[in-house]
Amino acid sequence: MRARRSTSGLPRAGGEATPGRRNPLGATTGRRSRVRAWPAADSRRRTAAKERAESDTLQQGVRYRRIFVALLGVIVAVSAIVVLLGTVGLLAENRSRPLTPAEQNQYKQEEIARRWQAWPATGVFPEEVKYLGLDRAQQYARRVGIAPETECGKGVDASVAGVLESHGCVTMLRATYIDQTASFVITVGVAVLKDEESRVSATEELTQDDRVGVLPVAFPGTVTERFGVDQRQRTGWVGAGPYIVFSTAGYADGRTRAAIPPEEILHSELWPAAKSIGNQIAYFLADPPKVPPCTQGNVC
């Protein structure tokens, strides 16, 4: 007698498995369904929230990028304006323009003040210097030699040295001349002061004593070799720009000041010639230069 099929789907008695039941669509109940399961509602919310967060992050990045680009543009624009203004200002400053009266005066002062260095020694002390002789006849003094540059205190008498040094004397230049007849010996000394104001202050303190001033310079083997301190007949000076030009003169034959009668000194041609030579050298040094009309030459 056959055992009845169990209606519950359980194994039959004896251990045999009962075939699986079929669902209405024909699939066996023991196999995985091929139909995709729909996501749960909370899963859709999480996905939507994630998408919104990603969208917000993207929008924030876009906003930051726009702000950065805008700031960068502002910086570039400001930099360009600064460079442009600087360039315009530089061009305006460097462009050629007429010199002001103050600039013209400064140009003259600087040009005159540097001549003792810019010019050669033969420029400061020319080989020949014009002077006026008897009856105002034009004559020429000839340069015998140029002494080495020396300290101001070593080129003048002690009383004069103190004045020069107290006003910042820079250096002393000296040269010796003879007149056209080779009868007179003249030493010219150029004291270089810091500026014209210093020179004016110094000359206000110099005495009018014609026995002191520049020390003479003699050159052995020439007609000047007997010209020394005792042979000085007179001394004097003249101011020109930042320079004090000293002159001292004596006789080429070596006569001392004490040996010359006072009346001969007063009526001699010696001192007018020496004074004229010193004035000529002062004129050369302080002659106002030609000033260009514009900052960059003759074209404004």
Disulfide bonds with the S-S distance in Angstrom:
Cys152-Cys169 1.95
Cys294-Cys300 1.69
